[in-house]
Amino acid sequence: MSIAKTIEVSSQSMTSFADAAQNAVREVSKTVNNVKHVWVESFEIEVRDDGSHLFRTHCKVTFVVSMDDDMG
């Protein structure tokens, strides 16, 4: 039996939504093991006064916290 936990994170990129989502996975993986699933819940673009764009994603990251095949 596996126990999983889901956390919510936000990440950003100056280049794309895909890069922002990859940043979320990369940063979460620095402190969390066994990441199994990432759901990008929403997208946002911040348009700056200088015309540049900031791509932001809000993600739910699921990871396994316990695996015990001997239960039961």
PDB file of N, H, CA, C and O in Angstrom:
ATOM      1  N   MET A   1       0.844  -1.178   0.000  1.00  0.00           N
ATOM      2  CA  MET A   1       0.000   0.000   0.000  1.00  0.00           C
ATOM      3  C   MET A   1       0.889   1.240   0.000  1.00  0.00           C
ATOM      4  O   MET A   1       1.862   1.313   0.750  1.00  0.00           O
ATOM      5  N   SER A   2       0.558   2.196  -0.828  1.00  0.00           N
ATOM      6  H   SER A   2      -0.232   2.137  -1.437  1.00  0.00           H
ATOM      7  CA  SER A   2       1.315   3.441  -0.900  1.00  0.00           C
ATOM      8  C   SER A   2       0.485   4.591  -0.342  1.00  0.00           C
ATOM      9  O   SER A   2      -0.734   4.634  -0.508  1.00  0.00           O
ATOM     10  N   ILE A   3       1.159   5.506   0.312  1.00  0.00           N
ATOM     11  H   ILE A   3       2.149   5.470   0.446  1.00  0.00           H
ATOM     12  CA  ILE A   3       0.533   6.727   0.791  1.00  0.00           C
ATOM     13  C   ILE A   3       1.158   7.877   0.013  1.00  0.00           C
ATOM     14  O   ILE A   3       2.381   7.987  -0.069  1.00  0.00           O
ATOM     15  N   ALA A   4       0.321   8.727  -0.553  1.00  0.00           N
ATOM     16  H   ALA A   4      -0.672   8.638  -0.487  1.00  0.00           H
ATOM     17  CA  ALA A   4       0.814   9.861  -1.333  1.00  0.00           C
ATOM     18  C   ALA A   4       0.341  11.165  -0.707  1.00  0.00           C
ATOM     19  O   ALA A   4      -0.668  11.205  -0.002  1.00  0.00           O
ATOM     20  N   LYS A   5       1.079  12.215  -0.974  1.00  0.00           N
ATOM     21  H   LYS A   5       1.898  12.182  -1.546  1.00  0.00           H
ATOM     22  CA  LYS A   5       0.745  13.545  -0.491  1.00  0.00           C
ATOM     23  C   LYS A   5       0.788  14.495  -1.678  1.00  0.00           C
ATOM     24  O   LYS A   5       1.595  14.323  -2.591  1.00  0.00           O
ATOM     25  N   THR A   6      -0.084  15.498  -1.664  1.00  0.00           N
ATOM     26  H   THR A   6      -0.740  15.639  -0.922  1.00  0.00           H
ATOM     27  CA  THR A   6      -0.119  16.497  -2.725  1.00  0.00           C
ATOM     28  C   THR A   6       0.116  17.875  -2.126  1.00  0.00           C
ATOM     29  O   THR A   6      -0.498  18.247  -1.126  1.00  0.00           O
ATOM     30  N   ILE A   7       1.016  18.629  -2.755  1.00  0.00           N
ATOM     31  H   ILE A   7       1.514  18.328  -3.568  1.00  0.00           H
ATOM     32  CA  ILE A   7       1.279  20.001  -2.335  1.00  0.00           C
ATOM     33  C   ILE A   7       1.010  20.935  -3.510  1.00  0.00           C
ATOM     34  O   ILE A   7       1.032  20.509  -4.665  1.00  0.00           O
ATOM     35  N   GLU A   8       0.759  22.191  -3.218  1.00  0.00           N
ATOM     36  H   GLU A   8       0.741  22.537  -2.280  1.00  0.00           H
ATOM     37  CA  GLU A   8       0.556  23.190  -4.257  1.00  0.00           C
ATOM     38  C   GLU A   8       1.756  24.116  -4.308  1.00  0.00           C
ATOM     39  O   GLU A   8       2.239  24.583  -3.276  1.00  0.00           O
ATOM     40  N   VAL A   9       2.232  24.378  -5.515  1.00  0.00           N
ATOM     41  H   VAL A   9       1.840  23.999  -6.353  1.00  0.00           H
ATOM     42  CA  VAL A   9       3.368  25.282  -5.702  1.00  0.00           C
ATOM     43  C   VAL A   9       3.095  26.196  -6.895  1.00  0.00           C
ATOM     44  O   VAL A   9       2.313  25.863  -7.786  1.00  0.00           O
ATOM     45  N   SER A  10       3.745  27.333  -6.892  1.00  0.00           N
ATOM     46  H   SER A  10       4.380  27.603  -6.168  1.00  0.00           H
ATOM     47  CA  SER A  10       3.719  28.252  -8.030  1.00  0.00           C
ATOM     48  C   SER A  10       5.143  28.410  -8.529  1.00  0.00           C
ATOM     49  O   SER A  10       6.090  28.402  -7.743  1.00  0.00           O
ATOM     50  N   SER A  11       5.289  28.553  -9.831  1.00  0.00           N
ATOM     51  H   SER A  11       4.520  28.560 -10.470  1.00  0.00           H
ATOM     52  CA  SER A  11       6.618  28.757 -10.405  1.00  0.00           C
ATOM     53  C   SER A  11       6.493  29.710 -11.579  1.00  0.00           C
ATOM     54  O   SER A  11       5.400  29.960 -12.086  1.00  0.00           O
ATOM     55  N   GLN A  12       7.632  30.234 -11.999  1.00  0.00           N
ATOM     56  H   GLN A  12       8.520  30.030 -11.588  1.00  0.00           H
ATOM     57  CA  GLN A  12       7.594  31.203 -13.090  1.00  0.00           C
ATOM     58  C   GLN A  12       8.804  31.077 -13.996  1.00  0.00           C
ATOM     59  O   GLN A  12       9.817  30.469 -13.649  1.00  0.00           O
ATOM     60  N   SER A  13       8.660  31.676 -15.174  1.00  0.00           N
ATOM     61  H   SER A  13       7.837  32.169 -15.456  1.00  0.00           H
ATOM     62  CA  SER A  13       9.725  31.670 -16.171  1.00  0.00           C
ATOM     63  C   SER A  13       9.573  32.910 -17.046  1.00  0.00           C
ATOM     64  O   SER A  13       8.470  33.424 -17.229  1.00  0.00           O
ATOM     65  N   MET A  14      10.665  33.369 -17.567  1.00  0.00           N
ATOM     66  H   MET A  14      11.562  32.952 -17.419  1.00  0.00           H
ATOM     67  CA  MET A  14      10.636  34.487 -18.518  1.00  0.00           C
ATOM     68  C   MET A  14      10.440  33.996 -19.952  1.00  0.00           C
ATOM     69  O   MET A  14      10.264  34.807 -20.861  1.00  0.00           O
ATOM     70  N   THR A  15      10.470  32.649 -20.168  1.00  0.00           N
ATOM     71  H   THR A  15      10.613  31.991 -19.429  1.00  0.00           H
ATOM     72  CA  THR A  15      10.436  32.140 -21.539  1.00  0.00           C
ATOM     73  C   THR A  15       9.146  31.427 -21.937  1.00  0.00           C
ATOM     74  O   THR A  15       8.663  31.638 -23.049  1.00  0.00           O
ATOM     75  N   SER A  16       8.564  30.579 -21.058  1.00  0.00           N
ATOM     76  H   SER A  16       8.957  30.407 -20.155  1.00  0.00           H
ATOM     77  CA  SER A  16       7.383  29.814 -21.472  1.00  0.00           C
ATOM     78  C   SER A  16       6.690  29.163 -20.282  1.00  0.00           C
ATOM     79  O   SER A  16       7.248  29.067 -19.188  1.00  0.00           O
ATOM     80  N   PHE A  17       5.453  28.718 -20.525  1.00  0.00           N
ATOM     81  H   PHE A  17       5.000  28.796 -21.414  1.00  0.00           H
ATOM     82  CA  PHE A  17       4.731  27.962 -19.506  1.00  0.00           C
ATOM     83  C   PHE A  17       5.409  26.623 -19.243  1.00  0.00           C
ATOM     84  O   PHE A  17       5.489  26.174 -18.100  1.00  0.00           O
ATOM     85  N   ALA A  18       5.898  25.984 -20.311  1.00  0.00           N
ATOM     86  H   ALA A  18       5.834  26.349 -21.240  1.00  0.00           H
ATOM     87  CA  ALA A  18       6.572  24.692 -20.146  1.00  0.00           C
ATOM     88  C   ALA A  18       7.789  24.837 -19.243  1.00  0.00           C
ATOM     89  O   ALA A  18       8.027  23.995 -18.377  1.00  0.00           O
ATOM     90  N   ASP A  19       8.548  25.887 -19.439  1.00  0.00           N
ATOM     91  H   ASP A  19       8.355  26.571 -20.142  1.00  0.00           H
ATOM     92  CA  ASP A  19       9.722  26.128 -18.606  1.00  0.00           C
ATOM     93  C   ASP A  19       9.313  26.411 -17.161  1.00  0.00           C
ATOM     94  O   ASP A  19       9.985  25.971 -16.228  1.00  0.00           O
ATOM     95  N   ALA A  20       8.221  27.137 -16.974  1.00  0.00           N
ATOM     96  H   ALA A  20       7.675  27.494 -17.732  1.00  0.00           H
ATOM     97  CA  ALA A  20       7.733  27.408 -15.618  1.00  0.00           C
ATOM     98  C   ALA A  20       7.340  26.108 -14.916  1.00  0.00           C
ATOM     99  O   ALA A  20       7.652  25.926 -13.739  1.00  0.00           O
ATOM    100  N   ALA A  21       6.658  25.203 -15.624  1.00  0.00           N
ATOM    101  H   ALA A  21       6.404  25.351 -16.580  1.00  0.00           H
ATOM    102  CA  ALA A  21       6.272  23.919 -15.034  1.00  0.00           C
ATOM    103  C   ALA A  21       7.507  23.072 -14.717  1.00  0.00           C
ATOM    104  O   ALA A  21       7.559  22.419 -13.675  1.00  0.00           O
ATOM    105  N   GLN A  22       8.493  23.081 -15.603  1.00  0.00           N
ATOM    106  H   GLN A  22       8.451  23.611 -16.450  1.00  0.00           H
ATOM    107  CA  GLN A  22       9.737  22.346 -15.345  1.00  0.00           C
ATOM    108  C   GLN A  22      10.465  22.919 -14.134  1.00  0.00           C
ATOM    109  O   GLN A  22      11.068  22.175 -13.361  1.00  0.00           O
ATOM    110  N   ASN A  23      10.408  24.234 -13.967  1.00  0.00           N
ATOM    111  H   ASN A  23       9.918  24.838 -14.595  1.00  0.00           H
ATOM    112  CA  ASN A  23      11.012  24.857 -12.790  1.00  0.00           C
ATOM    113  C   ASN A  23      10.339  24.370 -11.512  1.00  0.00           C
ATOM    114  O   ASN A  23      11.008  24.151 -10.502  1.00  0.00           O
ATOM    115  N   ALA A  24       9.013  24.200 -11.553  1.00  0.00           N
ATOM    116  H   ALA A  24       8.470  24.378 -12.374  1.00  0.00           H
ATOM    117  CA  ALA A  24       8.293  23.697 -10.382  1.00  0.00           C
ATOM    118  C   ALA A  24       8.792  22.307 -10.005  1.00  0.00           C
ATOM    119  O   ALA A  24       9.086  22.044  -8.839  1.00  0.00           O
ATOM    120  N   VAL A  25       8.886  21.427 -10.983  1.00  0.00           N
ATOM    121  H   VAL A  25       8.647  21.641 -11.930  1.00  0.00           H
ATOM    122  CA  VAL A  25       9.348  20.057 -10.725  1.00  0.00           C
ATOM    123  C   VAL A  25      10.789  20.056 -10.217  1.00  0.00           C
ATOM    124  O   VAL A  25      11.116  19.347  -9.266  1.00  0.00           O
ATOM    125  N   ARG A  26      11.638  20.841 -10.845  1.00  0.00           N
ATOM    126  H   ARG A  26      11.373  21.417 -11.618  1.00  0.00           H
ATOM    127  CA  ARG A  26      13.047  20.898 -10.460  1.00  0.00           C
ATOM    128  C   ARG A  26      13.207  21.399  -9.016  1.00  0.00           C
ATOM    129  O   ARG A  26      13.976  20.824  -8.246  1.00  0.00           O
ATOM    130  N   GLU A  27      12.496  22.452  -8.654  1.00  0.00           N
ATOM    131  H   GLU A  27      11.872  22.919  -9.280  1.00  0.00           H
ATOM    132  CA  GLU A  27      12.634  23.017  -7.308  1.00  0.00           C
ATOM    133  C   GLU A  27      12.033  22.103  -6.243  1.00  0.00           C
ATOM    134  O   GLU A  27      12.624  21.927  -5.178  1.00  0.00           O
ATOM    135  N   VAL A  28      10.866  21.521  -6.517  1.00  0.00           N
ATOM    136  H   VAL A  28      10.386  21.664  -7.382  1.00  0.00           H
ATOM    137  CA  VAL A  28      10.251  20.603  -5.551  1.00  0.00           C
ATOM    138  C   VAL A  28      11.141  19.389  -5.347  1.00  0.00           C
ATOM    139  O   VAL A  28      11.289  18.912  -4.222  1.00  0.00           O
ATOM    140  N   SER A  29      11.732  18.886  -6.416  1.00  0.00           N
ATOM    141  H   SER A  29      11.612  19.273  -7.330  1.00  0.00           H
ATOM    142  CA  SER A  29      12.571  17.686  -6.335  1.00  0.00           C
ATOM    143  C   SER A  29      13.836  17.892  -5.504  1.00  0.00           C
ATOM    144  O   SER A  29      14.474  16.919  -5.102  1.00  0.00           O
ATOM    145  N   LYS A  30      14.200  19.131  -5.245  1.00  0.00           N
ATOM    146  H   LYS A  30      13.681  19.922  -5.572  1.00  0.00           H
ATOM    147  CA  LYS A  30      15.360  19.400  -4.393  1.00  0.00           C
ATOM    148  C   LYS A  30      15.106  19.014  -2.941  1.00  0.00           C
ATOM    149  O   LYS A  30      16.046  18.686  -2.217  1.00  0.00           O
ATOM    150  N   THR A  31      13.845  19.049  -2.506  1.00  0.00           N
ATOM    151  H   THR A  31      13.082  19.315  -3.095  1.00  0.00           H
ATOM    152  CA  THR A  31      13.525  18.757  -1.104  1.00  0.00           C
ATOM    153  C   THR A  31      12.526  17.623  -0.920  1.00  0.00           C
ATOM    154  O   THR A  31      12.289  17.187   0.207  1.00  0.00           O
ATOM    155  N   VAL A  32      11.940  17.142  -2.007  1.00  0.00           N
ATOM    156  H   VAL A  32      12.133  17.496  -2.922  1.00  0.00           H
ATOM    157  CA  VAL A  32      10.916  16.094  -1.933  1.00  0.00           C
ATOM    158  C   VAL A  32      11.345  14.926  -2.811  1.00  0.00           C
ATOM    159  O   VAL A  32      11.751  15.121  -3.957  1.00  0.00           O
ATOM    160  N   ASN A  33      11.255  13.716  -2.277  1.00  0.00           N
ATOM    161  H   ASN A  33      10.925  13.557  -1.346  1.00  0.00           H
ATOM    162  CA  ASN A  33      11.570  12.508  -3.036  1.00  0.00           C
ATOM    163  C   ASN A  33      10.296  11.878  -3.584  1.00  0.00           C
ATOM    164  O   ASN A  33       9.196  12.184  -3.123  1.00  0.00           O
ATOM    165  N   ASN A  34      10.447  11.009  -4.558  1.00  0.00           N
ATOM    166  H   ASN A  34      11.340  10.761  -4.933  1.00  0.00           H
ATOM    167  CA  ASN A  34       9.361  10.189  -5.102  1.00  0.00           C
ATOM    168  C   ASN A  34       8.232  10.995  -5.734  1.00  0.00           C
ATOM    169  O   ASN A  34       7.064  10.639  -5.580  1.00  0.00           O
ATOM    170  N   VAL A  35       8.560  12.080  -6.446  1.00  0.00           N
ATOM    171  H   VAL A  35       9.509  12.369  -6.571  1.00  0.00           H
ATOM    172  CA  VAL A  35       7.537  12.840  -7.163  1.00  0.00           C
ATOM    173  C   VAL A  35       6.963  11.945  -8.258  1.00  0.00           C
ATOM    174  O   VAL A  35       7.710  11.384  -9.060  1.00  0.00           O
ATOM    175  N   LYS A  36       5.636  11.813  -8.291  1.00  0.00           N
ATOM    176  H   LYS A  36       5.030  12.268  -7.640  1.00  0.00           H
ATOM    177  CA  LYS A  36       4.981  10.907  -9.238  1.00  0.00           C
ATOM    178  C   LYS A  36       4.099  11.612 -10.256  1.00  0.00           C
ATOM    179  O   LYS A  36       3.892  11.096 -11.354  1.00  0.00           O
ATOM    180  N   HIS A  37       3.571  12.794  -9.906  1.00  0.00           N
ATOM    181  H   HIS A  37       3.739  13.213  -9.014  1.00  0.00           H
ATOM    182  CA  HIS A  37       2.600  13.433 -10.791  1.00  0.00           C
ATOM    183  C   HIS A  37       2.602  14.942 -10.564  1.00  0.00           C
ATOM    184  O   HIS A  37       2.695  15.413  -9.430  1.00  0.00           O
ATOM    185  N   VAL A  38       2.498  15.683 -11.653  1.00  0.00           N
ATOM    186  H   VAL A  38       2.422  15.301 -12.574  1.00  0.00           H
ATOM    187  CA  VAL A  38       2.361  17.137 -11.569  1.00  0.00           C
ATOM    188  C   VAL A  38       1.162  17.542 -12.419  1.00  0.00           C
ATOM    189  O   VAL A  38       1.090  17.218 -13.605  1.00  0.00           O
ATOM    190  N   TRP A  39       0.232  18.245 -11.805  1.00  0.00           N
ATOM    191  H   TRP A  39       0.291  18.507 -10.842  1.00  0.00           H
ATOM    192  CA  TRP A  39      -0.935  18.749 -12.512  1.00  0.00           C
ATOM    193  C   TRP A  39      -0.828  20.263 -12.547  1.00  0.00           C
ATOM    194  O   TRP A  39      -0.819  20.911 -11.500  1.00  0.00           O
ATOM    195  N   VAL A  40      -0.746  20.834 -13.748  1.00  0.00           N
ATOM    196  H   VAL A  40      -0.754  20.308 -14.598  1.00  0.00           H
ATOM    197  CA  VAL A  40      -0.723  22.287 -13.875  1.00  0.00           C
ATOM    198  C   VAL A  40      -2.171  22.760 -13.799  1.00  0.00           C
ATOM    199  O   VAL A  40      -2.959  22.576 -14.726  1.00  0.00           O
ATOM    200  N   GLU A  41      -2.487  23.368 -12.677  1.00  0.00           N
ATOM    201  H   GLU A  41      -1.846  23.518 -11.924  1.00  0.00           H
ATOM    202  CA  GLU A  41      -3.868  23.766 -12.394  1.00  0.00           C
ATOM    203  C   GLU A  41      -4.266  25.046 -13.130  1.00  0.00           C
ATOM    204  O   GLU A  41      -5.400  25.168 -13.594  1.00  0.00           O
ATOM    205  N   SER A  42      -3.335  26.002 -13.238  1.00  0.00           N
ATOM    206  H   SER A  42      -2.414  25.903 -12.861  1.00  0.00           H
ATOM    207  CA  SER A  42      -3.670  27.242 -13.934  1.00  0.00           C
ATOM    208  C   SER A  42      -2.421  27.904 -14.500  1.00  0.00           C
ATOM    209  O   SER A  42      -1.296  27.624 -14.087  1.00  0.00           O
ATOM    210  N   PHE A  43      -2.659  28.782 -15.447  1.00  0.00           N
ATOM    211  H   PHE A  43      -3.573  29.009 -15.782  1.00  0.00           H
ATOM    212  CA  PHE A  43      -1.609  29.527 -16.130  1.00  0.00           C
ATOM    213  C   PHE A  43      -1.888  31.018 -15.962  1.00  0.00           C
ATOM    214  O   PHE A  43      -3.042  31.436 -15.871  1.00  0.00           O
ATOM    215  N   GLU A  44      -0.831  31.805 -15.923  1.00  0.00           N
ATOM    216  H   GLU A  44       0.106  31.465 -15.997  1.00  0.00           H
ATOM    217  CA  GLU A  44      -0.984  33.250 -15.787  1.00  0.00           C
ATOM    218  C   GLU A  44       0.182  33.929 -16.503  1.00  0.00           C
ATOM    219  O   GLU A  44       1.319  33.463 -16.427  1.00  0.00           O
ATOM    220  N   ILE A  45      -0.098  35.015 -17.186  1.00  0.00           N
ATOM    221  H   ILE A  45      -1.022  35.394 -17.248  1.00  0.00           H
ATOM    222  CA  ILE A  45       0.960  35.814 -17.805  1.00  0.00           C
ATOM    223  C   ILE A  45       0.921  37.204 -17.189  1.00  0.00           C
ATOM    224  O   ILE A  45      -0.122  37.856 -17.154  1.00  0.00           O
ATOM    225  N   GLU A  46       2.064  37.638 -16.709  1.00  0.00           N
ATOM    226  H   GLU A  46       2.911  37.108 -16.738  1.00  0.00           H
ATOM    227  CA  GLU A  46       2.197  39.006 -16.219  1.00  0.00           C
ATOM    228  C   GLU A  46       2.899  39.809 -17.310  1.00  0.00           C
ATOM    229  O   GLU A  46       4.027  39.499 -17.694  1.00  0.00           O
ATOM    230  N   VAL A  47       2.228  40.833 -17.800  1.00  0.00           N
ATOM    231  H   VAL A  47       1.311  41.085 -17.488  1.00  0.00           H
ATOM    232  CA  VAL A  47       2.812  41.699 -18.820  1.00  0.00           C
ATOM    233  C   VAL A  47       3.420  42.896 -18.102  1.00  0.00           C
ATOM    234  O   VAL A  47       2.734  43.623 -17.383  1.00  0.00           O
ATOM    235  N   ARG A  48       4.684  43.082 -18.304  1.00  0.00           N
ATOM    236  H   ARG A  48       5.241  42.491 -18.888  1.00  0.00           H
ATOM    237  CA  ARG A  48       5.401  44.157 -17.610  1.00  0.00           C
ATOM    238  C   ARG A  48       5.417  45.439 -18.446  1.00  0.00           C
ATOM    239  O   ARG A  48       5.182  45.423 -19.654  1.00  0.00           O
ATOM    240  N   ASP A  49       5.699  46.535 -17.765  1.00  0.00           N
ATOM    241  H   ASP A  49       5.890  46.547 -16.784  1.00  0.00           H
ATOM    242  CA  ASP A  49       5.712  47.844 -18.432  1.00  0.00           C
ATOM    243  C   ASP A  49       6.697  47.907 -19.594  1.00  0.00           C
ATOM    244  O   ASP A  49       6.471  48.631 -20.564  1.00  0.00           O
ATOM    245  N   ASP A  50       7.783  47.155 -19.499  1.00  0.00           N
ATOM    246  H   ASP A  50       7.966  46.567 -18.711  1.00  0.00           H
ATOM    247  CA  ASP A  50       8.789  47.180 -20.570  1.00  0.00           C
ATOM    248  C   ASP A  50       8.433  46.254 -21.735  1.00  0.00           C
ATOM    249  O   ASP A  50       9.212  46.115 -22.678  1.00  0.00           O
ATOM    250  N   GLY A  51       7.251  45.617 -21.671  1.00  0.00           N
ATOM    251  H   GLY A  51       6.618  45.731 -20.905  1.00  0.00           H
ATOM    252  CA  GLY A  51       6.804  44.733 -22.742  1.00  0.00           C
ATOM    253  C   GLY A  51       7.194  43.279 -22.563  1.00  0.00           C
ATOM    254  O   GLY A  51       6.764  42.427 -23.340  1.00  0.00           O
ATOM    255  N   SER A  52       7.998  42.978 -21.558  1.00  0.00           N
ATOM    256  H   SER A  52       8.348  43.670 -20.926  1.00  0.00           H
ATOM    257  CA  SER A  52       8.378  41.584 -21.312  1.00  0.00           C
ATOM    258  C   SER A  52       7.219  40.844 -20.642  1.00  0.00           C
ATOM    259  O   SER A  52       6.290  41.455 -20.114  1.00  0.00           O
ATOM    260  N   HIS A  53       7.301  39.524 -20.680  1.00  0.00           N
ATOM    261  H   HIS A  53       8.056  39.028 -21.109  1.00  0.00           H
ATOM    262  CA  HIS A  53       6.256  38.682 -20.109  1.00  0.00           C
ATOM    263  C   HIS A  53       6.845  37.767 -19.049  1.00  0.00           C
ATOM    264  O   HIS A  53       7.982  37.312 -19.169  1.00  0.00           O
ATOM    265  N   LEU A  54       6.070  37.503 -18.020  1.00  0.00           N
ATOM    266  H   LEU A  54       5.146  37.872 -17.923  1.00  0.00           H
ATOM    267  CA  LEU A  54       6.441  36.535 -16.997  1.00  0.00           C
ATOM    268  C   LEU A  54       5.379  35.446 -17.015  1.00  0.00           C
ATOM    269  O   LEU A  54       4.207  35.715 -16.753  1.00  0.00           O
ATOM    270  N   PHE A  55       5.784  34.214 -17.326  1.00  0.00           N
ATOM    271  H   PHE A  55       6.737  33.996 -17.539  1.00  0.00           H
ATOM    272  CA  PHE A  55       4.868  33.083 -17.398  1.00  0.00           C
ATOM    273  C   PHE A  55       4.835  32.403 -16.037  1.00  0.00           C
ATOM    274  O   PHE A  55       5.876  32.040 -15.490  1.00  0.00           O
ATOM    275  N   ARG A  56       3.639  32.233 -15.494  1.00  0.00           N
ATOM    276  H   ARG A  56       2.793  32.528 -15.938  1.00  0.00           H
ATOM    277  CA  ARG A  56       3.507  31.653 -14.159  1.00  0.00           C
ATOM    278  C   ARG A  56       2.558  30.453 -14.222  1.00  0.00           C
ATOM    279  O   ARG A  56       1.517  30.510 -14.876  1.00  0.00           O
ATOM    280  N   THR A  57       2.928  29.371 -13.536  1.00  0.00           N
ATOM    281  H   THR A  57       3.774  29.325 -13.005  1.00  0.00           H
ATOM    282  CA  THR A  57       2.055  28.204 -13.415  1.00  0.00           C
ATOM    283  C   THR A  57       1.778  27.932 -11.945  1.00  0.00           C
ATOM    284  O   THR A  57       2.629  28.148 -11.082  1.00  0.00           O
ATOM    285  N   HIS A  58       0.581  27.459 -11.684  1.00  0.00           N
ATOM    286  H   HIS A  58      -0.111  27.284 -12.384  1.00  0.00           H
ATOM    287  CA  HIS A  58       0.198  27.013 -10.353  1.00  0.00           C
ATOM    288  C   HIS A  58      -0.024  25.505 -10.476  1.00  0.00           C
ATOM    289  O   HIS A  58      -0.888  25.062 -11.233  1.00  0.00           O
ATOM    290  N   CYS A  59       0.756  24.718  -9.731  1.00  0.00           N
ATOM    291  H   CYS A  59       1.457  25.078  -9.116  1.00  0.00           H
ATOM    292  CA  CYS A  59       0.785  23.265  -9.908  1.00  0.00           C
ATOM    293  C   CYS A  59       0.437  22.527  -8.623  1.00  0.00           C
ATOM    294  O   CYS A  59       0.670  23.017  -7.519  1.00  0.00           O
ATOM    295  N   LYS A  60      -0.122  21.342  -8.797  1.00  0.00           N
ATOM    296  H   LYS A  60      -0.311  20.944  -9.694  1.00  0.00           H
ATOM    297  CA  LYS A  60      -0.287  20.395  -7.703  1.00  0.00           C
ATOM    298  C   LYS A  60       0.695  19.256  -7.964  1.00  0.00           C
ATOM    299  O   LYS A  60       0.672  18.633  -9.025  1.00  0.00           O
ATOM    300  N   VAL A  61       1.550  18.994  -6.991  1.00  0.00           N
ATOM    301  H   VAL A  61       1.568  19.500  -6.128  1.00  0.00           H
ATOM    302  CA  VAL A  61       2.599  17.983  -7.120  1.00  0.00           C
ATOM    303  C   VAL A  61       2.297  16.848  -6.150  1.00  0.00           C
ATOM    304  O   VAL A  61       2.157  17.074  -4.948  1.00  0.00           O
ATOM    305  N   THR A  62       2.198  15.631  -6.670  1.00  0.00           N
ATOM    306  H   THR A  62       2.312  15.448  -7.647  1.00  0.00           H
ATOM    307  CA  THR A  62       1.920  14.460  -5.844  1.00  0.00           C
ATOM    308  C   THR A  62       3.176  13.611  -5.736  1.00  0.00           C
ATOM    309  O   THR A  62       3.866  13.359  -6.723  1.00  0.00           O
ATOM    310  N   PHE A  63       3.456  13.174  -4.509  1.00  0.00           N
ATOM    311  H   PHE A  63       2.895  13.378  -3.706  1.00  0.00           H
ATOM    312  CA  PHE A  63       4.631  12.339  -4.271  1.00  0.00           C
ATOM    313  C   PHE A  63       4.295  11.266  -3.248  1.00  0.00           C
ATOM    314  O   PHE A  63       3.423  11.453  -2.399  1.00  0.00           O
ATOM    315  N   VAL A  64       4.996  10.136  -3.336  1.00  0.00           N
ATOM    316  H   VAL A  64       5.704   9.984  -4.026  1.00  0.00           H
ATOM    317  CA  VAL A  64       4.786   9.009  -2.427  1.00  0.00           C
ATOM    318  C   VAL A  64       5.585   9.256  -1.158  1.00  0.00           C
ATOM    319  O   VAL A  64       6.783   9.537  -1.211  1.00  0.00           O
ATOM    320  N   VAL A  65       4.909   9.149  -0.007  1.00  0.00           N
ATOM    321  H   VAL A  65       3.936   8.921   0.036  1.00  0.00           H
ATOM    322  CA  VAL A  65       5.593   9.339   1.275  1.00  0.00           C
ATOM    323  C   VAL A  65       5.801   8.027   2.014  1.00  0.00           C
ATOM    324  O   VAL A  65       6.631   7.954   2.920  1.00  0.00           O
ATOM    325  N   SER A  66       5.056   6.984   1.638  1.00  0.00           N
ATOM    326  H   SER A  66       4.382   7.043   0.902  1.00  0.00           H
ATOM    327  CA  SER A  66       5.196   5.701   2.321  1.00  0.00           C
ATOM    328  C   SER A  66       4.813   4.575   1.381  1.00  0.00           C
ATOM    329  O   SER A  66       3.798   4.640   0.687  1.00  0.00           O
ATOM    330  N   MET A  67       5.644   3.537   1.370  1.00  0.00           N
ATOM    331  H   MET A  67       6.468   3.483   1.934  1.00  0.00           H
ATOM    332  CA  MET A  67       5.334   2.335   0.603  1.00  0.00           C
ATOM    333  C   MET A  67       5.584   1.139   1.499  1.00  0.00           C
ATOM    334  O   MET A  67       6.703   0.930   1.969  1.00  0.00           O
ATOM    335  N   ASP A  68       4.535   0.347   1.738  1.00  0.00           N
ATOM    336  H   ASP A  68       3.627   0.517   1.356  1.00  0.00           H
ATOM    337  CA  ASP A  68       4.669  -0.828   2.593  1.00  0.00           C
ATOM    338  C   ASP A  68       3.893  -1.965   1.959  1.00  0.00           C
ATOM    339  O   ASP A  68       2.670  -2.034   2.087  1.00  0.00           O
ATOM    340  N   ASP A  69       4.597  -2.859   1.275  1.00  0.00           N
ATOM    341  H   ASP A  69       5.590  -2.803   1.171  1.00  0.00           H
ATOM    342  CA  ASP A  69       3.951  -3.984   0.601  1.00  0.00           C
ATOM    343  C   ASP A  69       3.573  -5.105   1.557  1.00  0.00           C
ATOM    344  O   ASP A  69       2.866  -6.028   1.153  1.00  0.00           O
ATOM    345  N   ASP A  70       4.022  -5.061   2.823  1.00  0.00           N
ATOM    346  H   ASP A  70       4.597  -4.311   3.151  1.00  0.00           H
ATOM    347  CA  ASP A  70       3.756  -6.128   3.777  1.00  0.00           C
ATOM    348  C   ASP A  70       2.514  -5.879   4.618  1.00  0.00           C
ATOM    349  O   ASP A  70       2.203  -6.681   5.499  1.00  0.00           O
ATOM    350  N   MET A  71       1.792  -4.780   4.370  1.00  0.00           N
ATOM    351  H   MET A  71       2.044  -4.129   3.655  1.00  0.00           H
ATOM    352  CA  MET A  71       0.589  -4.501   5.158  1.00  0.00           C
ATOM    353  C   MET A  71      -0.540  -5.407   4.693  1.00  0.00           C
ATOM    354  O   MET A  71      -0.697  -5.663   3.499  1.00  0.00           O
ATOM    355  N   GLY A  72      -1.314  -5.882   5.640  1.00  0.00           N
ATOM    356  H   GLY A  72      -1.187  -5.675   6.610  1.00  0.00           H
ATOM    357  CA  GLY A  72      -2.492  -6.655   5.286  1.00  0.00           C
ATOM    358  C   GLY A  72      -2.247  -8.072   5.466  1.00  0.00           C
ATOM    359  O   GLY A  72      -3.134  -8.888   5.215  1.00  0.00           O
TER     360      GLY A  72
END
